[in-house]
Amino acid sequence: MKQAVHFGAGNIGRGFIGALFSQSNYHVTFVDIAEKIINQLNTDEGYNVITAAEHPETLAVQNVSGLNNLTQEQAVIKAIKEATYITTAIGPNVLLRIAPLIAKGLAERVKTSDEKVYIIACENQISATDLLKGYIFDALDEETKAHMVNKVFFFNSAVDRIVPLQHNQGSLDVLVESYYEWVVEAPENIPFVEGMTIVPDLAPFIERKLFTVNTGHAVIAYFGYLKGKETIDQTLRDSDIYQQVQQTLRETGDYLIKRYDLDREEHEAYIVKIIERFKNPHLNDSVKRVGRAPIRKLGPQDRLIRPALEAKKVGLSYTHLAKAIAAALLFDPQEDKEAMKLQANIHEYGIEYVLKEVSGLEASNNLTKEIIAQYHALKS
């Protein structure tokens, strides 16, 4: 049986990428530091993926196992040596931590094998695989890098599937939305994986996804939180927030249409489809989950700042994006460490400092001025 090694045994890893590999007759080795999940994977050797729908469907995922990368390094290296695919779904900030171990596995592999291996970081970040590749190469000598040519391939991807907080303590089963998209920038002749779409140029797909799905989701979460809403679908029943989401995605859409020459009617239909996905009450998705880690989400390349800057560059409107950024700056649930750090920095140093440090925005930038104006308007 073909082998896949997937870093990240969380809900997205199990409910999305790992499930697709299992459906494609791969044995999936999940690598994670969550000892309880790893042990359960090895005991149960499977789990169910259940769709959040009026009439749920259940997919039985089999041929899975787990390894703890903190305590089973040699076993992980062995798995890497035997894998056709190595994938991740751990969050872009964690790629740096796992790269040295992947590098060790690849170094051992290319000494004894000419078999090709394909590495794909399935993260919500532009060029995440390039980022991972850089970290891996930093841990390798020049001779090993030379041996990797035509043996180790790195492909960027865009992933899209809503996986809400789970309420099934003690179970590996995962509740997911029915819709998913996994687009990979790669040659057509790579080994088949169910549900993977191969494209020659990823940029239009990943930006369309990030600046529609991720931007829209964040806007709902931050405005929903400010109004005391609990879930995403509940928030969208608020007409003011619904309108804010539509207007924000019109701004990101105008940029995407101009940048990639997208068909306006097709893109507007895509926006409608995305908002309909967010309305799904069976997901019962929390605004705090979707809004969590606001420092990362306010990064210069992420879902709010990047499209606002790009829109500004080409003379398009960014007013509603600025208002959404201001709402993110007011996100302050006590249990969210990043949110608390953000609030502490705002309190101590002020908004201008935070926008410079977190988002790379200069005080003189008109976007900065618009965000600050919107921040004070929302706060009053």
Backbone torsions as a table, in degrees:
resi	resn	phi	psi	omega
1	MET	NA	139.0	177.9
2	LYS	-65.6	154.2	-174.0
3	GLN	-118.1	139.3	171.3
4	ALA	-127.5	136.3	174.7
5	VAL	-110.4	123.3	-178.4
6	HIS	-121.0	120.1	177.1
7	PHE	-85.8	116.6	-177.9
8	GLY	116.0	98.4	-178.8
9	ALA	-97.5	22.3	178.7
10	GLY	-76.7	-168.5	-173.5
11	ASN	-64.3	-37.5	179.5
12	ILE	-71.2	-42.5	178.3
13	GLY	-59.8	-47.7	-178.4
14	ARG	-75.3	-39.6	-171.8
15	GLY	-85.7	-6.9	-175.1
16	PHE	-132.0	-80.3	-172.2
17	ILE	-66.9	-48.6	179.3
18	GLY	-59.5	-39.1	179.7
19	ALA	-64.4	-39.3	179.5
20	LEU	-66.8	-39.7	176.0
21	PHE	-63.3	-42.3	178.6
22	SER	-60.9	-42.4	178.0
23	GLN	-63.7	-22.2	-177.7
24	SER	-97.6	17.4	177.1
25	ASN	65.5	38.1	169.7
26	TYR	-103.1	145.8	163.9
27	HIS	-83.6	128.7	-176.9
28	VAL	-106.3	119.8	172.8
29	THR	-99.5	110.6	177.4
30	PHE	-84.1	133.5	179.0
31	VAL	-116.2	125.9	-175.7
32	ASP	-162.0	166.9	175.7
33	ILE	-99.2	-0.8	179.9
34	ALA	-78.5	92.8	-172.2
35	GLU	-56.4	-41.7	-177.1
36	LYS	-62.9	-44.3	179.8
37	ILE	-66.5	-42.5	179.3
38	ILE	-60.5	-46.4	179.0
39	ASN	-61.8	-40.7	-178.9
40	GLN	-68.5	-37.1	175.7
41	LEU	-59.8	-41.7	-179.2
42	ASN	-72.5	-27.3	178.1
43	THR	-80.5	-48.6	-174.2
44	ASP	-82.2	-30.0	-178.8
45	GLU	57.3	24.8	178.3
46	GLY	172.0	171.7	178.7
47	TYR	-165.1	175.6	179.9
48	ASN	-112.4	143.0	170.2
49	VAL	-109.6	122.5	-172.7
50	ILE	-117.1	131.4	-179.2
51	THR	-82.5	139.3	178.3
52	ALA	-84.5	93.2	-174.8
53	ALA	-152.4	168.6	178.1
54	GLU	-57.7	-40.1	176.1
55	HIS	-121.5	88.7	-173.1
56	PRO	-63.2	145.6	172.4
57	GLU	-111.5	146.2	-178.3
58	THR	-118.8	126.4	175.5
59	LEU	-107.8	123.9	177.1
60	ALA	-85.7	118.7	179.3
61	VAL	-98.9	124.3	-177.5
62	GLN	-127.2	179.7	-179.7
63	ASN	58.2	52.6	178.5
64	VAL	-128.1	153.8	174.6
65	SER	-151.8	176.2	-177.0
66	GLY	-137.9	151.3	174.6
67	LEU	-135.7	143.0	176.9
68	ASN	-95.7	113.6	-175.0
69	ASN	-68.9	-15.9	177.1
70	LEU	-79.8	-32.5	-173.4
71	THR	-115.7	-8.8	-175.7
72	GLN	-130.1	48.1	-174.9
73	GLU	-58.0	-45.4	-177.8
74	GLN	-64.5	-35.8	177.9
75	ALA	-67.4	-36.6	176.9
76	VAL	-66.0	-42.8	177.8
77	ILE	-59.3	-42.9	178.6
78	LYS	-62.3	-42.0	179.7
79	ALA	-64.5	-39.8	178.2
80	ILE	-63.1	-37.4	-179.8
81	LYS	-63.7	-25.1	-174.6
82	GLU	-104.2	-3.1	-170.7
83	ALA	-84.7	148.3	168.5
84	THR	-88.3	-38.6	178.8
85	TYR	-124.6	142.6	169.1
86	ILE	-124.9	120.4	-176.7
87	THR	-128.7	165.0	178.0
88	THR	-136.2	150.8	166.1
89	ALA	-152.4	74.7	-171.8
90	ILE	-127.8	-4.6	-173.0
91	GLY	98.1	133.8	-175.2
92	PRO	-58.5	-30.4	-177.7
93	ASN	-70.0	-17.2	-176.8
94	VAL	-94.2	-10.0	-177.8
95	LEU	-58.1	-38.2	179.5
96	LEU	-59.3	-34.4	-175.6
97	ARG	-75.7	-33.4	-176.7
98	ILE	-91.2	-15.2	-175.1
99	ALA	-58.5	-42.7	-179.4
100	PRO	-60.0	-36.1	179.3
101	LEU	-71.0	-41.6	176.1
102	ILE	-61.1	-40.9	178.6
103	ALA	-59.3	-42.9	178.1
104	LYS	-61.0	-44.1	-179.9
105	GLY	-63.7	-42.5	179.5
106	LEU	-66.8	-38.5	179.1
107	ALA	-61.3	-42.2	177.4
108	GLU	-67.8	-40.1	-175.8
109	ARG	-63.0	-50.0	-172.8
110	VAL	-71.9	-12.2	175.6
111	LYS	-69.3	-33.4	-169.2
112	THR	-121.7	-6.8	-174.1
113	SER	-137.9	143.0	173.1
114	ASP	-103.2	4.6	-180.0
115	GLU	-64.8	141.4	-178.5
116	LYS	-79.8	145.4	175.0
117	VAL	-132.6	143.0	-173.0
118	TYR	-119.1	125.9	-175.3
119	ILE	-113.2	126.5	-177.1
120	ILE	-136.7	119.8	173.4
121	ALA	-89.0	116.8	-176.3
122	CYS	-99.4	71.9	-173.9
123	GLU	-121.7	159.0	176.5
124	ASN	-84.4	65.3	177.7
125	GLN	-154.4	140.4	177.6
126	ILE	-64.4	133.2	176.8
127	SER	57.2	38.6	-179.3
128	ALA	-63.2	-35.8	179.6
129	THR	-68.5	-36.6	175.4
130	ASP	-60.8	-39.8	177.2
131	LEU	-61.3	-47.3	178.5
132	LEU	-62.4	-42.9	178.8
133	LYS	-57.8	-43.3	178.8
134	GLY	-60.8	-42.9	178.4
135	TYR	-64.7	-40.9	179.3
136	ILE	-64.4	-46.2	-178.6
137	PHE	-64.6	-30.0	177.0
138	ASP	-62.7	-24.2	-176.8
139	ALA	-97.0	5.4	-175.7
140	LEU	-118.5	151.0	174.2
141	ASP	-84.7	167.4	-174.7
142	GLU	-64.3	-35.1	-179.3
143	GLU	-64.3	-42.8	179.2
144	THR	-65.5	-41.6	177.9
145	LYS	-59.1	-39.9	179.0
146	ALA	-63.8	-37.8	179.2
147	HIS	-69.3	-19.9	-177.0
148	MET	-80.6	-15.2	-177.6
149	VAL	-59.8	130.5	-178.7
150	ASN	65.3	12.9	175.1
151	LYS	-121.8	-37.0	-176.8
152	VAL	-117.4	124.5	-175.4
153	PHE	-123.1	137.8	-178.8
154	PHE	-115.6	125.6	-178.1
155	PHE	-125.7	130.8	174.1
156	ASN	-76.3	154.8	-178.8
157	SER	-147.7	163.4	171.6
158	ALA	-123.2	131.1	-178.3
159	VAL	-123.2	145.5	-177.9
160	ASP	-150.4	107.5	169.9
161	ARG	-161.6	129.9	178.5
162	ILE	-83.0	122.3	176.6
163	VAL	-123.9	102.8	-174.6
164	PRO	-75.8	177.0	171.4
165	LEU	-59.2	138.4	-178.0
166	GLN	-94.0	147.0	-179.9
167	HIS	-124.0	46.0	-178.2
168	ASN	-133.2	62.0	-176.8
169	GLN	-50.1	133.7	177.7
170	GLY	87.4	-2.9	-179.1
171	SER	-114.4	146.3	174.7
172	LEU	-85.4	-9.9	-178.7
173	ASP	-59.8	147.3	-176.4
174	VAL	-128.6	132.0	173.5
175	LEU	-92.2	128.5	-178.7
176	VAL	-136.8	161.7	170.5
177	GLU	-75.2	158.2	-178.8
178	SER	-67.3	-39.0	-175.9
179	TYR	-71.6	141.5	168.8
180	TYR	-154.8	159.5	175.9
181	GLU	-147.5	130.1	175.3
182	TRP	-132.6	104.3	-176.8
183	VAL	-110.0	130.1	-176.0
184	VAL	-125.0	131.3	176.5
185	GLU	-85.7	101.3	-171.6
186	ALA	-160.4	166.0	172.1
187	PRO	-67.6	156.1	-177.8
188	GLU	-68.0	-19.4	-170.6
189	ASN	-92.8	14.3	177.1
190	ILE	-75.0	157.3	-176.7
191	PRO	-55.1	139.0	-175.6
192	PHE	-65.7	136.0	169.3
193	VAL	-133.3	127.1	178.7
194	GLU	-53.0	129.6	174.6
195	GLY	85.5	-4.5	178.2
196	MET	-89.3	127.1	176.3
197	THR	-104.3	125.3	-178.7
198	ILE	-95.0	130.7	177.2
199	VAL	-133.0	154.4	179.1
200	PRO	-79.0	-23.5	-178.6
201	ASP	-140.1	114.0	-173.5
202	LEU	-81.1	-25.8	-168.3
203	ALA	-48.7	-49.7	-179.2
204	PRO	-62.7	-34.6	-177.4
205	PHE	-72.0	-45.6	-175.3
206	ILE	-72.5	-37.7	178.6
207	GLU	-70.8	-38.9	176.7
208	ARG	-58.9	-43.8	-179.2
209	LYS	-68.1	-51.6	-175.9
210	LEU	-62.1	-40.4	-172.7
211	PHE	-94.2	6.9	171.2
212	THR	-119.2	-59.9	-178.0
213	VAL	-68.8	-55.5	-175.7
214	ASN	-70.4	-40.5	176.8
215	THR	-63.0	-49.1	-179.0
216	GLY	-59.4	-45.1	179.8
217	HIS	-59.2	-45.6	-178.7
218	ALA	-64.1	-42.6	179.9
219	VAL	-59.5	-46.1	178.1
220	ILE	-59.4	-45.9	-176.1
221	ALA	-63.4	-47.7	-174.6
222	TYR	-71.1	-40.2	176.8
223	PHE	-73.5	-34.5	175.8
224	GLY	-62.8	-42.3	179.2
225	TYR	-61.3	-43.4	-179.3
226	LEU	-63.1	-26.8	-179.9
227	LYS	-98.6	8.8	176.3
228	GLY	75.6	22.2	178.8
229	LYS	-79.6	154.7	-178.7
230	GLU	-97.4	-42.1	-172.8
231	THR	-125.2	163.5	-179.2
232	ILE	-65.3	-46.8	-178.4
233	ASP	-65.1	-37.0	176.8
234	GLN	-63.6	-40.9	-179.6
235	THR	-61.5	-40.2	-177.0
236	LEU	-69.1	-11.7	175.3
237	ARG	-77.8	-11.9	175.8
238	ASP	-80.6	116.1	-172.6
239	SER	-63.6	-34.7	179.5
240	ASP	-65.9	-43.7	179.6
241	ILE	-68.6	-41.1	177.9
242	TYR	-55.8	-44.0	179.8
243	GLN	-66.3	-39.1	178.1
244	GLN	-61.7	-41.2	178.1
245	VAL	-62.5	-47.9	179.6
246	GLN	-58.7	-45.1	-177.1
247	GLN	-68.7	-36.8	178.5
248	THR	-66.9	-43.5	-179.6
249	LEU	-72.8	-20.5	171.2
250	ARG	-68.9	-37.8	178.1
251	GLU	-67.2	-46.9	177.9
252	THR	-65.5	-35.5	179.0
253	GLY	-64.4	-41.2	178.5
254	ASP	-60.3	-41.0	177.6
255	TYR	-64.6	-48.0	-177.1
256	LEU	-62.0	-41.3	179.8
257	ILE	-62.9	-43.7	-179.9
258	LYS	-68.9	-42.3	-174.9
259	ARG	-69.9	-41.9	-173.1
260	TYR	-113.3	8.9	178.8
261	ASP	55.1	43.9	179.1
262	LEU	-73.9	152.7	173.7
263	ASP	-71.7	122.7	-174.0
264	ARG	-60.9	-45.2	-178.8
265	GLU	-62.5	-41.6	179.6
266	GLU	-64.4	-41.5	-179.0
267	HIS	-69.5	-38.7	178.3
268	GLU	-64.1	-36.0	175.3
269	ALA	-66.0	-36.9	177.1
270	TYR	-62.7	-42.8	177.9
271	ILE	-60.0	-45.3	179.3
272	VAL	-59.6	-43.2	-180.0
273	LYS	-62.6	-41.3	-179.1
274	ILE	-64.8	-45.7	-180.0
275	ILE	-62.9	-37.2	176.8
276	GLU	-62.1	-37.6	176.7
277	ARG	-61.3	-41.2	-178.9
278	PHE	-64.8	-24.4	-177.6
279	LYS	-76.6	-9.9	-174.1
280	ASN	-57.9	108.9	-177.8
281	PRO	-71.9	-18.9	-178.0
282	HIS	-73.5	-17.8	175.9
283	LEU	-73.9	-32.9	179.9
284	ASN	48.2	48.6	-170.8
285	ASP	-87.0	129.6	-174.5
286	SER	-77.6	138.4	176.2
287	VAL	-64.2	-30.7	179.6
288	LYS	-69.9	-35.2	176.9
289	ARG	-66.9	-46.8	-176.2
290	VAL	-68.2	-34.1	-178.2
291	GLY	-86.6	-8.4	-172.0
292	ARG	-59.7	158.1	-179.4
293	ALA	60.2	57.0	-176.0
294	PRO	-67.4	-24.6	178.7
295	ILE	-63.4	-45.4	177.5
296	ARG	-63.1	-41.5	-175.8
297	LYS	-74.0	-13.7	174.7
298	LEU	-99.5	14.1	178.6
299	GLY	-66.7	156.6	-174.9
300	PRO	-63.0	-23.3	-179.8
301	GLN	-104.4	7.5	-172.3
302	ASP	-96.5	-168.3	-162.6
303	ARG	-67.3	-18.1	-177.7
304	LEU	-111.2	-50.8	-176.8
305	ILE	-68.9	-47.6	-175.3
306	ARG	-58.5	-51.1	-179.5
307	PRO	-66.1	-31.3	177.7
308	ALA	-65.3	-44.1	178.5
309	LEU	-64.3	-42.9	-179.1
310	GLU	-65.6	-40.4	177.4
311	ALA	-62.8	-43.7	179.5
312	LYS	-60.4	-42.1	-177.8
313	LYS	-57.5	-37.6	-175.1
314	VAL	-102.8	16.3	173.0
315	GLY	77.1	22.8	179.5
316	LEU	-98.1	164.3	-179.5
317	SER	-68.3	141.7	175.9
318	TYR	-137.9	17.4	-175.7
319	THR	-60.7	-45.4	-177.5
320	HIS	-73.8	-32.1	172.7
321	LEU	-63.5	-41.4	178.1
322	ALA	-62.0	-38.7	178.5
323	LYS	-66.5	-38.1	177.6
324	ALA	-66.4	-38.7	176.9
325	ILE	-62.9	-41.6	177.5
326	ALA	-61.2	-40.5	178.1
327	ALA	-63.9	-38.6	177.5
328	ALA	-62.7	-34.5	178.9
329	LEU	-70.1	-13.4	178.5
330	LEU	-102.5	3.7	-178.8
331	PHE	-76.1	115.2	-171.9
332	ASP	-141.1	43.3	175.9
333	PRO	-64.6	135.0	-174.2
334	GLN	-60.1	-31.2	-175.5
335	GLU	-80.2	-7.9	-178.1
336	ASP	-96.4	108.3	-175.0
337	LYS	-61.9	-41.2	179.2
338	GLU	-64.4	-40.5	179.4
339	ALA	-63.1	-40.6	179.4
340	MET	-67.1	-38.7	177.0
341	LYS	-64.9	-41.6	178.9
342	LEU	-60.8	-46.4	-179.4
343	GLN	-64.8	-38.8	178.7
344	ALA	-63.1	-41.0	179.5
345	ASN	-68.0	-39.1	176.9
346	ILE	-62.6	-44.4	-178.4
347	HIS	-64.1	-39.7	-175.2
348	GLU	-84.3	-39.0	-171.0
349	TYR	-115.7	-17.8	179.5
350	GLY	97.0	164.5	-176.0
351	ILE	-64.3	-44.0	-178.0
352	GLU	-57.4	-43.5	179.9
353	TYR	-62.5	-45.7	-178.2
354	VAL	-63.1	-43.6	-179.9
355	LEU	-65.2	-32.0	176.3
356	LYS	-71.8	-48.4	-175.0
357	GLU	-72.4	-41.7	-174.7
358	VAL	-87.3	-41.9	-170.1
359	SER	-110.6	-5.4	179.2
360	GLY	70.9	23.8	-177.9
361	LEU	-97.8	128.0	176.9
362	GLU	-77.4	151.7	-179.1
363	ALA	-61.0	-29.8	-177.6
364	SER	-78.7	-11.5	-178.0
365	ASN	-68.1	133.1	178.8
366	ASN	-61.7	-29.2	175.8
367	LEU	-63.8	-43.5	177.4
368	THR	-57.9	-46.5	-178.9
369	LYS	-62.5	-39.7	179.2
370	GLU	-67.0	-41.6	178.9
371	ILE	-61.7	-45.1	-178.4
372	ILE	-63.5	-41.7	177.4
373	ALA	-61.3	-44.3	179.4
374	GLN	-67.0	-36.7	178.5
375	TYR	-59.5	-48.7	-179.0
376	HIS	-68.0	-34.2	178.0
377	ALA	-66.1	-41.5	179.3
378	LEU	-69.1	-34.5	-175.2
379	LYS	-75.6	-26.5	-174.7
380	SER	-75.4	NA	NA
